[in-house]
């Protein structure tokens, strides 16, 4: 008997006392009714139990015990003798074990959590989250960033708009590490000069991610590829009402393709994250029209052994500092010189996508980035370089831009300031082609101050920002500037 541990004897006796001959028909019937009440047995199965079927056979048919466990019950030595106290303890543990197995196999849960409304299976292998988000905004006098002299001279606009209305659906299936995500952009506000198609519903994100191993994961689909932090940060998780003037010129935005990524040496001085992918290079929702692909790589050093999430503002008041330094590069050839949520597009002065020829523009770009958070302070900065080679007109344009921003919750320093209020500032500049000659660069600058009032973190917040925007036209040698005011309520359900 020394071959069996005491726990093993307990387990065998559990099964025997529950399923074998000593259990009375009345006991079987009572347990069967309990299982029926939990939705495990049907009336038909309860009838079978009361008419002579064994409980272990029915549980085996339900998958609640396996073949080995059923065989153990049937082959259990009837001479095993234990005290009544041991027997009661064993029966109690077995009933607890069986209850947990039933709960895990049959139940599901639903409610509201950090990712919105959810429903998930009892075994944890299936889950779906649903979230709605809206940005309600007032702007004056520009809805978007003015880029050329004509934009600064245009009539003022004082307008309310529904900037973003999104439905997000995500979760996992089969295993917790097989994740999926969809994001639908519902009908946003359009300008009076555009037809209704400009405000049509569109699928902007769809992706599958396999991250069983944190050192090496795979993602496939369409999403904002992990090139630079400002773009990957959700528009609902940002410090300012919109991204900086740098974004339109340098983002690679949403692409369709596949990417490998992971985190190495976590918690050490060598803690780093990497991203490497290949994509169509034609932007959102467009198949590739030639054999050239977009290639992207990013290497990120988490120099304090902690990884920063892709979101701005230190709303969680981080007790431990975290930061990263990252470098990224991308290259592609095609009809596009820029990308956005609308897909492939072109910068001022370049042919429209419809007028461009296949493979006309070769794009090479690089980026440097830093980010840091600690005790209510958040910092991030990017510096971009981009070269556009026009293979048809034999011209080359080199673009440079960057931004730096910081935000802080001043309550600890000035108690009169509300605890959930953040004050932030951003500076950005872009040297980009003049619309009349792409070999000559204009210089634009942005100076923006913002106040955030977080009602429920980023999920429910009010933001006011004021910008001073400037343009130095290199051809006309003319400087212009203006101010812009924006106010926004950003809410997620």
C-alpha positions as CSV (number, residue, x, y, z in Angstrom):
1,X,0.0,0.0,0.0
2,X,3.0,2.4,0.3
3,X,2.8,2.7,-3.5
4,X,-0.2,4.9,-3.1
5,X,0.0,8.3,-1.4
6,X,-2.7,9.2,1.1
7,X,-4.0,11.8,-1.4
8,X,-4.3,9.1,-4.1
9,X,-6.2,6.9,-1.7
10,X,-8.5,9.8,-0.9
11,X,-9.1,10.4,-4.6
12,X,-9.9,6.8,-5.4
13,X,-12.2,6.5,-2.4
14,X,-13.9,9.8,-3.4
15,X,-14.9,8.2,-6.7
16,X,-15.8,4.9,-5.2
17,X,-18.0,6.3,-2.5
18,X,-19.8,8.5,-5.0
19,X,-20.3,6.1,-7.9
20,X,-19.8,2.5,-6.7
21,X,-22.3,0.1,-5.1
22,X,-22.4,1.6,-1.5
23,X,-24.1,4.7,-2.9
24,X,-27.9,4.2,-2.6
25,X,-30.4,4.8,-5.4
26,X,-31.8,7.6,-3.3
27,X,-28.4,9.3,-3.1
28,X,-28.0,8.9,-6.8
29,X,-31.4,10.3,-7.4
30,X,-30.7,13.3,-5.2
31,X,-27.4,14.1,-6.9
32,X,-29.0,13.6,-10.3
33,X,-31.6,16.1,-9.4
34,X,-28.9,18.6,-8.4
35,X,-27.1,18.1,-11.7
36,X,-30.4,18.6,-13.5
37,X,-31.0,21.8,-11.6
38,X,-27.6,23.0,-12.7
39,X,-28.5,22.2,-16.3
40,X,-26.0,19.3,-16.6
41,X,-28.7,16.5,-16.7
42,X,-31.9,16.5,-18.7
43,X,-35.1,14.8,-17.5
44,X,-34.3,11.9,-19.8
45,X,-30.9,11.3,-18.1
46,X,-32.5,11.6,-14.6
47,X,-35.0,8.9,-15.6
48,X,-32.1,6.7,-16.8
49,X,-30.4,7.2,-13.5
50,X,-33.5,6.3,-11.5
51,X,-34.1,3.2,-13.7
52,X,-30.7,1.7,-13.0
53,X,-28.0,3.5,-15.1
54,X,-24.9,4.2,-13.1
55,X,-24.0,7.8,-12.3
56,X,-20.4,7.3,-13.5
57,X,-21.6,6.1,-16.9
58,X,-23.8,9.2,-17.3
59,X,-21.0,11.5,-16.2
60,X,-18.6,9.9,-18.6
61,X,-21.1,10.4,-21.4
62,X,-21.2,14.1,-20.4
63,X,-17.4,14.3,-20.5
64,X,-17.2,15.2,-16.8
65,X,-15.0,12.2,-16.0
66,X,-12.6,10.4,-18.3
67,X,-12.3,6.8,-19.2
68,X,-9.5,6.2,-16.6
69,X,-11.6,7.7,-13.8
70,X,-14.6,5.6,-14.7
71,X,-12.4,2.5,-14.8
72,X,-10.9,3.4,-11.5
73,X,-14.4,3.6,-10.0
74,X,-15.4,0.2,-11.4
75,X,-12.2,-1.5,-10.4
76,X,-11.9,0.1,-6.9
77,X,-11.0,-2.4,-4.2
78,X,-14.0,-2.9,-2.0
79,X,-11.7,-3.7,1.0
80,X,-10.5,-0.2,1.3
81,X,-11.5,0.8,4.9
82,X,-11.5,4.3,6.3
83,X,-13.0,6.1,9.2
84,X,-16.3,7.9,8.9
85,X,-14.5,11.2,9.4
86,X,-12.1,10.5,6.6
87,X,-15.0,9.4,4.4
88,X,-16.9,12.7,5.1
89,X,-13.8,14.7,4.3
90,X,-13.2,12.8,1.1
91,X,-16.8,13.2,0.0
92,X,-16.8,16.9,0.6
93,X,-13.6,17.3,-1.4
94,X,-15.0,15.2,-4.2
95,X,-18.2,17.1,-4.4
96,X,-16.2,20.4,-4.5
97,X,-14.0,19.0,-7.3
98,X,-17.1,17.8,-9.3
99,X,-18.9,21.1,-8.8
100,X,-15.9,23.1,-10.1
101,X,-15.6,20.8,-13.1
102,X,-19.3,21.2,-13.9
103,X,-19.1,25.0,-13.5
104,X,-16.1,25.2,-15.7
105,X,-17.6,23.0,-18.4
106,X,-21.1,24.4,-18.6
107,X,-21.2,28.0,-17.3
108,X,-20.7,31.4,-18.9
109,X,-20.4,34.9,-17.5
110,X,-21.5,38.2,-18.8
111,X,-21.2,41.8,-17.5
112,X,-19.2,45.0,-17.9
113,X,-15.4,45.2,-17.5
114,X,-12.4,47.3,-18.5
115,X,-12.9,46.4,-22.2
116,X,-16.6,47.1,-22.2
117,X,-19.5,44.6,-22.2
118,X,-18.4,41.0,-22.2
119,X,-19.6,37.5,-22.4
120,X,-17.2,34.6,-21.8
121,X,-17.3,30.8,-21.3
122,X,-16.7,29.1,-18.0
123,X,-13.6,27.4,-19.2
124,X,-12.1,30.7,-20.2
125,X,-11.5,29.6,-23.8
126,X,-14.1,31.9,-25.4
127,X,-14.7,35.6,-24.8
128,X,-16.2,38.6,-26.7
129,X,-16.0,42.2,-25.6
130,X,-18.1,45.0,-27.1
131,X,-17.4,48.7,-26.7
132,X,-18.9,51.9,-28.2
133,X,-17.0,55.2,-28.4
134,X,-17.8,58.8,-29.6
135,X,-15.9,62.0,-29.8
136,X,-18.1,65.1,-29.8
137,X,-16.1,68.2,-30.8
138,X,-16.3,71.9,-31.3
139,X,-13.6,73.7,-33.4
140,X,-12.8,77.3,-34.4
141,X,-11.6,78.4,-37.0
142,X,-10.1,75.2,-38.6
143,X,-11.4,71.6,-38.6
144,X,-8.0,70.3,-39.6
145,X,-4.4,71.6,-39.6
146,X,-3.8,74.4,-42.2
147,X,-0.9,73.4,-44.5
148,X,-0.7,76.0,-47.2
149,X,-1.2,79.7,-47.6
150,X,-4.7,79.2,-49.0
151,X,-5.7,77.3,-45.9
152,X,-4.8,80.2,-43.6
153,X,-6.7,82.6,-45.9
154,X,-9.9,80.5,-46.1
155,X,-13.1,81.6,-44.3
156,X,-13.3,80.7,-40.6
157,X,-15.3,77.7,-39.6
158,X,-17.1,77.5,-36.2
159,X,-18.5,74.0,-36.1
160,X,-19.7,71.2,-33.9
161,X,-18.9,67.7,-35.3
162,X,-19.1,64.1,-34.5
163,X,-15.5,63.4,-35.1
164,X,-15.3,59.6,-34.4
165,X,-18.1,57.1,-33.7
166,X,-16.6,53.6,-33.2
167,X,-17.8,50.1,-32.4
168,X,-15.1,47.8,-31.1
169,X,-15.4,44.0,-30.9
170,X,-12.6,41.9,-29.6
171,X,-11.9,38.8,-27.6
172,X,-10.4,35.3,-28.0
173,X,-11.5,31.9,-29.2
174,X,-10.4,28.2,-28.8
175,X,-7.6,29.4,-26.5
176,X,-7.0,32.6,-24.5
177,X,-3.9,33.3,-26.7
178,X,-5.8,33.3,-30.0
179,X,-7.2,36.8,-30.1
180,X,-9.3,38.7,-32.5
181,X,-10.3,42.4,-32.9
182,X,-12.6,44.4,-35.2
183,X,-13.2,48.1,-35.2
184,X,-15.9,49.8,-37.3
185,X,-16.0,53.5,-37.9
186,X,-19.6,54.6,-38.1
187,X,-20.9,57.6,-39.9
188,X,-18.6,60.6,-39.0
189,X,-19.5,64.2,-39.8
190,X,-18.8,65.3,-43.4
191,X,-18.3,68.7,-44.9
192,X,-21.1,70.3,-47.0
193,X,-19.1,69.9,-50.2
194,X,-18.8,66.1,-50.0
195,X,-21.4,63.5,-50.8
196,X,-22.9,61.0,-48.4
197,X,-20.3,58.4,-49.4
198,X,-17.7,60.4,-47.5
199,X,-19.6,59.6,-44.3
200,X,-20.2,55.9,-44.9
201,X,-19.5,53.2,-42.4
202,X,-16.2,51.5,-42.8
203,X,-14.3,48.6,-41.3
204,X,-10.9,50.1,-40.3
205,X,-9.4,47.3,-38.1
206,X,-9.5,43.5,-38.3
207,X,-6.8,41.3,-37.0
208,X,-5.9,37.9,-35.5
209,X,-3.1,37.7,-32.9
210,X,-1.4,34.5,-31.7
211,X,0.6,35.4,-28.5
212,X,1.0,32.1,-26.7
213,X,4.6,33.0,-26.2
214,X,5.4,36.6,-25.2
215,X,8.9,36.3,-26.8
216,X,7.4,35.5,-30.2
217,X,3.9,36.4,-31.4
218,X,2.2,36.7,-34.8
219,X,-0.4,39.1,-36.0
220,X,-2.2,39.1,-39.3
221,X,-4.9,41.4,-40.8
222,X,-5.3,45.1,-41.0
223,X,-4.4,47.6,-38.2
224,X,-2.2,50.6,-37.4
225,X,1.1,48.9,-37.7
226,X,3.5,49.4,-34.8
227,X,5.8,52.0,-36.4
228,X,5.5,55.0,-34.1
229,X,3.8,55.6,-30.7
230,X,1.7,58.7,-31.6
231,X,-0.2,56.9,-34.3
232,X,-0.6,53.6,-32.6
233,X,-1.9,55.3,-29.5
234,X,-5.7,55.2,-29.9
235,X,-7.4,58.6,-30.6
236,X,-9.4,57.9,-27.4
237,X,-6.2,57.4,-25.3
238,X,-4.4,60.7,-26.1
239,X,-3.5,63.8,-24.2
240,X,-4.5,66.2,-26.9
241,X,-7.7,66.4,-29.0
242,X,-5.8,65.3,-32.1
243,X,-2.4,64.1,-33.0
244,X,0.3,66.6,-33.9
245,X,0.9,68.1,-37.4
246,X,3.6,65.5,-37.8
247,X,1.1,62.7,-38.1
248,X,-0.3,63.3,-41.5
249,X,3.1,63.6,-43.1
250,X,4.9,60.6,-41.5
251,X,2.5,58.0,-40.3
252,X,2.4,54.7,-42.2
253,X,-1.1,54.1,-40.6
254,X,-3.2,51.1,-41.3
255,X,-1.9,48.4,-43.6
256,X,-2.8,44.8,-44.5
257,X,-0.2,42.2,-43.8
258,X,1.5,40.1,-41.2
259,X,3.9,40.9,-38.3
260,X,6.1,39.1,-35.8
261,X,6.6,40.8,-32.4
262,X,7.7,40.0,-28.9
263,X,9.4,41.1,-25.7
264,X,12.8,39.8,-24.7
265,X,14.6,39.8,-21.3
266,X,11.6,41.4,-19.4
267,X,12.4,43.1,-16.1
268,X,16.1,43.4,-16.8
269,X,18.4,46.1,-18.0
270,X,18.3,44.5,-21.5
271,X,14.4,44.5,-21.6
272,X,13.4,45.2,-25.2
273,X,10.5,44.8,-27.6
274,X,10.7,44.2,-31.3
275,X,8.3,44.4,-34.3
276,X,8.9,43.2,-37.9
277,X,6.4,42.9,-40.6
278,X,5.6,42.8,-44.3
279,X,2.5,44.6,-45.7
280,X,0.8,45.5,-49.0
281,X,1.8,49.1,-48.6
282,X,-1.4,50.4,-50.2
283,X,-3.1,51.4,-46.9
284,X,-6.5,50.5,-45.5
285,X,-8.7,48.1,-47.5
286,X,-6.6,48.1,-50.7
287,X,-5.0,45.1,-52.3
288,X,-1.5,45.4,-53.7
289,X,-1.4,46.4,-57.4
290,X,2.3,45.4,-58.0
291,X,4.9,43.0,-56.6
292,X,6.4,45.6,-54.2
293,X,5.6,45.3,-50.5
294,X,6.1,47.5,-47.5
295,X,8.7,46.4,-45.0
296,X,8.7,47.7,-41.4
297,X,10.8,47.2,-38.4
298,X,10.9,48.7,-34.8
299,X,13.3,48.0,-32.0
300,X,12.4,49.4,-28.5
301,X,14.5,49.4,-25.4
302,X,12.5,49.4,-22.2
303,X,15.3,50.9,-20.2
304,X,13.7,50.5,-16.8
305,X,12.6,47.0,-17.2
306,X,8.9,48.0,-17.6
307,X,6.9,48.2,-20.8
308,X,4.8,51.3,-21.5
309,X,1.3,50.7,-22.8
310,X,0.3,52.3,-26.1
311,X,-1.6,55.2,-24.5
312,X,-0.8,58.8,-23.3
313,X,-1.2,60.6,-20.0
314,X,-0.3,59.0,-16.7
315,X,-3.9,58.6,-15.6
316,X,-3.0,55.7,-13.3
317,X,-0.4,57.7,-11.4
318,X,2.4,55.2,-11.9
319,X,4.3,54.5,-8.7
320,X,7.2,53.1,-10.6
321,X,8.9,54.9,-13.5
322,X,8.7,53.4,-16.9
323,X,10.2,54.5,-20.2
324,X,11.4,53.5,-23.6
325,X,13.7,54.5,-26.5
326,X,12.7,53.2,-29.9
327,X,13.9,53.3,-33.5
328,X,11.9,52.3,-36.5
329,X,12.2,52.2,-40.3
330,X,9.9,51.5,-43.2
331,X,10.2,51.3,-47.0
332,X,7.8,50.7,-49.9
333,X,7.2,51.5,-53.5
334,X,3.8,52.4,-55.0
335,X,1.3,55.2,-55.7
336,X,1.1,56.6,-52.2
337,X,3.2,59.3,-50.5
338,X,1.1,59.2,-47.3
339,X,-1.5,57.1,-45.5
340,X,-4.5,57.7,-43.2
341,X,-7.6,56.0,-41.9
342,X,-9.1,56.7,-45.3
343,X,-6.3,54.7,-46.9
344,X,-3.7,55.5,-49.5
345,X,-3.2,59.2,-50.4
346,X,-0.7,61.8,-51.5
347,X,1.0,64.8,-49.9
348,X,0.6,68.3,-51.4
349,X,2.3,68.7,-54.7
350,X,2.3,65.1,-55.7
351,X,0.0,63.3,-58.2
352,X,-3.3,62.0,-56.8
353,X,-3.4,58.3,-56.4
354,X,-5.7,58.0,-59.4
355,X,-3.2,60.0,-61.6
356,X,-0.1,58.2,-60.3
357,X,1.4,55.2,-62.1
358,X,2.2,51.9,-60.4
359,X,5.4,52.1,-58.5
360,X,5.9,55.8,-59.2
361,X,7.0,56.7,-55.6
362,X,9.6,55.0,-53.6
363,X,9.3,55.8,-49.9
364,X,12.1,55.4,-47.3
365,X,11.6,56.7,-43.8
366,X,13.0,56.4,-40.3
367,X,11.9,57.4,-36.8
368,X,13.4,57.9,-33.3
369,X,11.2,58.0,-30.2
370,X,11.3,58.4,-26.4
371,X,8.5,58.0,-23.9
372,X,8.3,58.1,-20.1
373,X,5.7,58.0,-17.3
374,X,6.0,58.4,-13.5
375,X,3.7,59.7,-10.7
376,X,1.4,61.7,-12.9
377,X,4.0,63.0,-15.4
378,X,4.0,61.7,-19.0
379,X,6.4,62.6,-21.8
380,X,6.8,61.5,-25.3
381,X,8.8,62.7,-28.3
382,X,9.4,61.6,-31.9
383,X,11.8,62.7,-34.7
384,X,11.0,61.7,-38.3
385,X,12.9,61.6,-41.6
386,X,11.3,60.7,-44.9
387,X,12.5,60.5,-48.6
388,X,10.2,60.4,-51.5
389,X,11.7,59.4,-54.9
390,X,9.5,60.1,-57.9
391,X,10.6,57.6,-60.5
392,X,8.6,59.2,-63.3
393,X,9.7,62.8,-62.9
394,X,13.1,62.0,-61.5
395,X,12.7,64.2,-58.4
396,X,13.5,63.6,-54.8
397,X,12.0,65.2,-51.7
398,X,13.4,64.9,-48.2
399,X,11.0,65.7,-45.3
400,X,11.9,66.2,-41.6
401,X,9.5,66.6,-38.6
402,X,9.1,66.0,-35.0
403,X,7.2,66.8,-31.8
404,X,7.7,66.8,-28.1
405,X,4.9,66.8,-25.5
406,X,4.5,66.6,-21.7
407,X,1.5,66.4,-19.4
408,X,1.3,66.5,-15.6
409,X,-1.4,66.2,-12.9
410,X,-0.5,69.2,-10.7
411,X,-2.6,68.2,-7.7
412,X,0.4,67.0,-5.6
413,X,2.2,70.3,-6.1
414,X,-0.9,72.6,-6.1
415,X,-3.7,71.0,-4.0
416,X,-6.3,73.4,-5.3
417,X,-5.9,71.8,-8.8
418,X,-8.4,68.9,-9.1
419,X,-6.8,65.5,-8.7
420,X,-8.2,64.3,-12.1
421,X,-7.1,67.4,-14.1
422,X,-4.0,67.3,-16.4
423,X,-2.2,70.2,-17.9
424,X,-0.2,69.5,-21.1
425,X,1.9,71.3,-23.7
426,X,3.2,70.2,-27.2
427,X,5.5,71.6,-29.7
428,X,5.8,70.2,-33.3
429,X,7.4,71.1,-36.6
430,X,7.3,69.8,-40.2
431,X,9.5,70.6,-43.2
432,X,7.5,69.3,-46.1
433,X,7.1,70.0,-49.8
434,X,5.6,73.2,-51.1
435,X,2.5,72.5,-53.2
436,X,4.0,74.3,-56.2
437,X,7.5,72.7,-56.1
438,X,8.0,69.4,-54.2
439,X,11.8,69.9,-54.2
440,X,11.4,73.0,-51.9
441,X,10.1,72.6,-48.3
442,X,7.8,74.8,-46.3
443,X,8.1,74.9,-42.6
444,X,5.1,74.5,-40.3
445,X,5.0,74.8,-36.5
446,X,2.5,74.0,-33.8
447,X,2.4,75.2,-30.2
448,X,-0.5,73.6,-28.3
449,X,-1.6,73.8,-24.7
450,X,-4.3,71.5,-23.3
451,X,-6.4,70.9,-20.1
452,X,-7.9,67.4,-19.6
453,X,-10.6,66.7,-17.0
454,X,-10.8,62.9,-16.6
455,X,-14.2,61.9,-15.3
456,X,-13.5,58.2,-15.6
457,X,-10.0,58.0,-17.0
458,X,-9.7,58.0,-20.8
459,X,-13.1,56.4,-21.0
460,X,-14.9,59.6,-20.1
461,X,-13.0,62.9,-20.4
462,X,-13.3,66.5,-21.4
463,X,-10.5,68.2,-23.2
464,X,-9.8,71.9,-24.1
465,X,-6.8,72.7,-26.3
466,X,-5.6,76.0,-27.8
467,X,-3.0,76.0,-30.7
468,X,-0.8,78.6,-32.3
469,X,-0.1,77.5,-35.9
470,X,2.5,79.0,-38.2
471,X,3.6,78.5,-41.8
472,X,6.8,79.8,-43.6
473,X,6.2,79.5,-47.3
474,X,9.7,79.0,-48.9
475,X,8.7,80.1,-52.5
476,X,6.8,83.3,-51.6
477,X,9.0,84.0,-48.6
478,X,5.8,84.7,-46.6
479,X,5.1,83.9,-42.9
480,X,1.5,83.4,-41.7
481,X,0.1,82.3,-38.4
482,X,-3.3,81.9,-36.6
483,X,-4.9,80.4,-33.5
484,X,-7.3,77.5,-33.1
485,X,-9.5,76.5,-30.2
486,X,-11.0,73.0,-29.8
487,X,-13.2,71.5,-27.1
488,X,-14.1,67.8,-27.0
489,X,-16.1,65.2,-24.9
490,X,-14.7,61.8,-25.5
491,X,-16.7,58.9,-24.0
492,X,-16.7,55.1,-24.2
493,X,-19.3,52.6,-23.1
